């Protein structure tokens, strides 16, 4: 996974140091911890987790943290086999993945860490797309479009009679799952004749150099490459996202108007790993500093009350998904969901 180096400004570091931690946080302790923490999963959550890990290493240099990128689905495969301590996820864990964890005796703690908006993007050279509706996105990406919807002129009258070249995450990606569920109404349901990659930088390169391209991925990767790409506003014909086309921004994702393509992002912690002192320290540090680091990585911070409630759930070691009976994470109130107890 190749991504632009994340440089945490001195001001941010000072802010983190000034935020302080509670007396239960081992990071502020004079004692230094040792150990290894293995993390893998979503490419979308990677920048935030890697930024947290970089800052954590400055206060706990003897803890080795590795952060891999194999996609949300690939990360959960490793997690369910006990190969990682933490799994980055840009969607909720699936029932099949929960079952795989159960079969291997693995319990998990589910923790939301940020919001993200899915960015629909085109080349800077594209002069005709001013916005897209949810229905148009469905027309482009639904399974029945394969081999049939092949030109821009088929999407809207007046657009060029030229091929449309599609780019998107691979089927193991949580971004792919969320996009297909939000647009098609069913996860993993889309046409297959598009250029797919688990590496978002490959998608950025493909779309930015192709005038006829259309792609989607996490907002963080657009933010990293806004000089190369154009963001496409999305209009929900059901008017759930307000009046007219909406672009994903901190404000529109936080206030819920960028629908249905705004989502929460998660880390899943192996419950046995959570008992280790170095993992406890890292999770405490993560939740206390995620908001400050989110802006540095293109993620959108959760409300402070949500981080506080997530930390309480972690400290109480409440295992399992809080969304099991909530119908997914689209449009939910995270604070209300997290306050529920088994």
C-alpha positions in Angstrom: 0.0 0.0 0.0 1.6 3.3 -1.1 0.1 6.4 0.5 1.4 9.9 0.9 3.5 10.2 4.1 1.4 11.4 7.0 3.2 14.4 8.5 1.8 15.3 11.9 2.3 19.0 12.5 4.2 20.2 15.6 1.0 22.0 16.6 -1.0 18.8 16.5 1.6 17.0 18.6 1.5 19.8 21.1 -2.3 19.6 21.1 -2.2 15.9 21.8 0.3 16.4 24.6 -1.8 19.1 26.1 -5.0 17.1 25.9 -3.7 14.9 28.7 -5.1 11.5 29.6 -6.9 10.1 32.6 -5.2 8.3 35.4 -6.0 4.9 33.9 -4.1 5.6 30.8 -0.7 3.9 30.9 0.6 6.2 28.2 1.1 9.0 30.8 2.7 6.6 33.2 6.5 6.9 33.7 6.8 3.2 33.0 7.4 2.1 29.4 5.6 -0.8 27.9 6.8 -3.5 25.5 5.1 -5.8 23.1 3.8 -6.2 19.6 0.4 -5.0 18.2 -0.6 -6.3 14.8 -3.2 -4.4 12.8 -4.6 -5.0 9.3 -7.7 -4.2 7.2 -9.3 -1.2 5.5 -7.3 1.1 3.3 -9.7 3.9 4.2 -9.1 3.6 8.0 -5.4 3.0 7.5 -4.3 6.7 7.4 -6.0 7.4 10.7 -4.7 4.3 12.4 -1.2 4.8 11.1 -1.2 8.4 12.3 -2.3 7.3 15.7 0.4 4.6 15.7 3.1 7.1 14.7 2.2 9.4 17.6 1.9 6.5 20.0 5.4 5.3 19.1 6.8 8.7 20.4 5.5 7.9 23.9 5.9 4.2 23.9 8.8 3.5 21.6 9.3 -0.1 22.8 5.9 -1.2 21.5 6.1 -2.4 17.9 3.0 -1.6 15.9 2.5 -2.9 12.4 -0.4 -1.6 10.3 -1.2 -3.6 7.1 -3.6 -3.0 4.3 -5.5 -5.9 2.9 -9.0 -4.4 2.7 -11.8 -4.7 5.2 -12.7 -8.2 4.1 -9.1 -9.4 3.9 -8.4 -7.9 7.4 -11.4 -9.7 8.9 -10.1 -13.0 7.5 -6.8 -12.5 9.3 -8.6 -11.3 12.4 -10.9 -14.3 12.5 -7.9 -16.6 12.4 -6.3 -14.8 15.3 -3.5 -13.4 13.2 -4.1 -9.8 14.2 -5.0 -7.9 17.4 -7.0 -5.1 15.7 -8.9 -5.0 12.4 -9.5 -1.7 10.6 -12.9 -1.7 8.9 -14.8 0.8 6.7 -18.0 -1.2 7.3 -19.7 -3.3 9.9 -18.5 -6.9 10.4 -20.7 -9.3 8.5 -22.6 -12.3 10.0 -20.3 -14.7 8.1 -17.2 -13.0 9.6 -18.8 -13.1 13.1 -19.3 -16.8 12.6 -15.7 -17.3 11.5 -14.6 -15.6 14.7 -16.9 -17.8 16.8 -15.5 -20.9 15.1 -12.0 -19.9 16.2 -13.0 -18.8 19.7 -12.4 -15.1 19.0 -14.6 -12.4 20.6 -14.2 -8.8 19.6 -15.0 -5.3 20.8 -16.4 -3.0 18.1 -15.3 0.7 18.3 -16.2 3.5 15.9 -13.3 5.9 15.3 -14.4 8.3 12.6 -16.8 9.3 9.9 -16.1 9.1 6.2 -17.9 10.2 3.1 -17.5 8.2 -0.1 -16.2 10.4 -2.8 -17.4 10.0 -6.4 -14.7 11.4 -8.6 -13.9 12.3 -12.2 -10.8 13.6 -14.1 -10.0 17.3 -14.1 -10.5 17.2 -17.8 -14.1 16.1 -17.6 -16.2 19.2 -18.4 -19.7 17.7 -18.7 -20.5 16.1 -15.3 -21.9 18.7 -12.9 -23.5 16.3 -10.5 -25.0 12.7 -10.4 -28.2 11.5 -8.9 -28.4 8.3 -6.8 -30.6 6.9 -9.6 -27.9 7.7 -12.2 -25.3 6.0 -10.1 -27.5 2.9 -9.8 -28.0 2.9 -13.6 -24.2 3.0 -14.1 -23.2 0.4 -11.4 -26.1 -2.1 -11.1 -25.4 -5.7 -12.3 -27.8 -5.4 -15.3 -25.7 -2.5 -16.6 -22.8 -4.8 -17.5 -22.3 -4.9 -21.2 -25.2 -2.5 -21.8 -24.5 0.9 -20.2 -21.2 1.6 -21.8 -21.3 5.3 -22.8 -21.8 8.6 -21.1 -24.6 9.5 -23.4 -26.7 6.7 -21.9 -26.5 8.3 -18.5 -27.9 11.7 -19.4 -28.9 13.4 -22.7 -26.3 15.8 -24.0 -23.4 14.0 -22.5 -20.7 12.7 -24.9 -21.3 9.6 -27.0 -18.0 8.2 -25.6 -17.2 5.2 -23.5 -17.4 5.4 -19.7 -14.5 3.9 -17.9 -15.3 2.8 -14.4 -12.9 2.5 -11.4 -13.6 1.2 -7.9 -12.5 -0.8 -4.9 -12.3 -4.6 -5.1 -15.0 -6.9 -3.8 -13.1 -7.5 -0.5 -13.2 -3.8 0.3 -15.6 -2.3 2.9 -15.9 0.7 0.7 -17.3 -1.5 -2.1 -19.7 -3.2 0.3 -21.0 0.1 1.6 -21.3 1.8 -1.8 -23.2 -1.2 -3.3 -25.6 -1.4 -0.3 -26.2 2.3 -0.3 -26.7 2.7 -4.1 -28.1 -0.7 -5.2 -29.7 -1.6 -1.9 -27.7 -4.8 -1.6 -24.0 -5.3 -0.7 -21.8 -7.0 -3.2 -24.3 -6.3 -6.0 -22.7 -4.5 -8.9 -21.5 -4.9 -12.5 -18.1 -6.6 -12.7 -16.7 -5.0 -15.8 -14.8 -2.2 -14.1 -11.2 -1.6 -13.1 -10.9 -2.8 -9.4 -8.1 -2.4 -6.9 -7.7 -2.6 -3.2 -5.1 0.1 -3.5 -6.9 3.5 -3.6 -3.8 5.1 -5.1 -4.2 2.9 -8.2 -7.8 4.2 -8.5 -6.6 7.8 -8.1 -4.0 7.3 -10.9 -6.5 5.7 -13.2 -9.3 8.3 -12.9 -6.9 11.3 -12.9 -5.3 10.3 -16.2 -8.5 9.3 -18.0 -10.9 12.0 -19.2 -13.7 9.4 -19.6 -13.3 7.9 -16.1 -15.6 7.7 -13.1 -14.6 6.2 -9.8 -15.3 6.1 -6.1 -13.3 5.6 -2.9 -13.0 7.1 0.6 -12.9 10.9 1.0 -9.5 10.8 2.5 -8.0 9.8 -0.8 -9.7 12.6 -2.7 -8.4 15.0 -0.1 -4.9 13.7 -0.7 -5.3 14.1 -4.4 -7.7 17.1 -4.9 -5.2 18.7 -7.3 -5.7 15.7 -9.7 -9.4 15.0 -9.4 -12.8 16.6 -9.4 -15.4 15.8 -6.8 -18.9 14.9 -8.1 -21.8 16.3 -6.0 -24.6 13.7 -5.4 -28.3 14.4 -5.5 -30.6 12.0 -3.6 -34.0 12.1 -5.4 -35.7 11.2 -2.2 -34.4 14.5 -0.8 -32.9 12.8 2.2 -29.7 14.9 1.8 -31.3 18.3 1.7 -32.0 20.4 -1.4 -30.0 19.7 -4.5 -26.7 18.0 -5.1 -24.4 17.7 -2.1 -20.6 17.2 -1.9 -18.9 15.3 0.9 -17.4 17.8 3.4 -16.8 17.7 7.1 -20.1 19.6 7.6 -22.3 17.5 5.3 -21.0 14.2 6.6 -21.3 15.3 10.3 -24.9 16.7 9.9 -26.1 13.7 7.8 -27.0 15.7 4.6 -24.5 13.8 2.5 -26.7 10.7 2.2 -26.6 7.9 1.5 -22.8 8.0 1.1 -21.7 9.0 4.6 -20.6 6.2 7.0 -18.9 5.5 10.3 -15.5 3.7 10.3 -14.4 1.2 12.9 -11.7 -0.8 14.6 -12.4 -4.2 15.9 -10.2 -5.4 18.9 -9.6 -9.0 19.8 -11.0 -9.4 23.3 -8.1 -11.4 24.5 -5.6 -8.9 23.0 -7.6 -6.2 24.8 -6.4 -7.6 28.1 -2.7 -6.9 27.3 -1.4 -3.7 28.8 0.2 -2.4 25.6 -3.1 -2.9 23.7 -5.0 -1.1 26.5 -2.6 1.8 26.3 -2.9 2.0 22.5 -6.7 1.9 22.4 -6.9 4.6 25.1 -4.5 6.7 23.2 -6.4 6.1 19.9 -9.8 7.2 21.3 -8.4 10.2 23.1 -6.5 11.5 20.1 -8.5 10.4 17.1 -10.4 13.6 16.8 -7.2 15.7 16.7 -5.6 13.4 14.1 -8.6 13.0 11.9 -8.1 16.3 10.2 -4.5 15.4 9.3 -5.6 12.2 7.5 -8.8 13.3 5.7 -11.1 11.6 8.2 -13.9 13.3 10.0 -14.0 13.3 13.8 -16.8 11.8 15.7 -18.5 13.9 18.5 -16.5 13.8 21.7 -19.5 12.1 23.4 -19.2 9.2 21.0 -15.5 8.7 21.7 -16.2 8.8 25.4 -19.0 6.2 25.1 -16.8 4.0 22.9 -14.1 4.1 25.5 -16.6 3.1 28.2 -17.6 0.1 26.1 -14.0 -0.9 25.7 -13.3 -0.6 29.4 -16.3 -2.7 30.2 -15.2 -5.2 27.6 -18.6 -5.4 25.9 -18.1 -7.9 23.1 -20.0 -8.3 19.8 -21.5 -5.9 17.3 -23.9 -3.3 18.7 -25.4 -3.1 15.2 -26.6 -6.7 15.0 -30.2 -5.7 15.1 -30.0 -2.1 14.0 -30.3 -2.7 10.2 -26.8 -1.6 9.4 -25.0 1.6 10.0 -26.6 3.8 7.3 -28.1 6.9 9.0 -27.9 5.6 12.6 -27.2 7.7 15.7 -23.9 6.3 16.9 -24.3 7.7 20.5 -27.7 6.1 21.0 -26.5 2.8 19.6 -23.4 2.7 21.7 -25.3 3.5 24.9 -27.2 0.2 24.6 -26.0 -2.6 26.7 -26.6 -6.4 26.3 
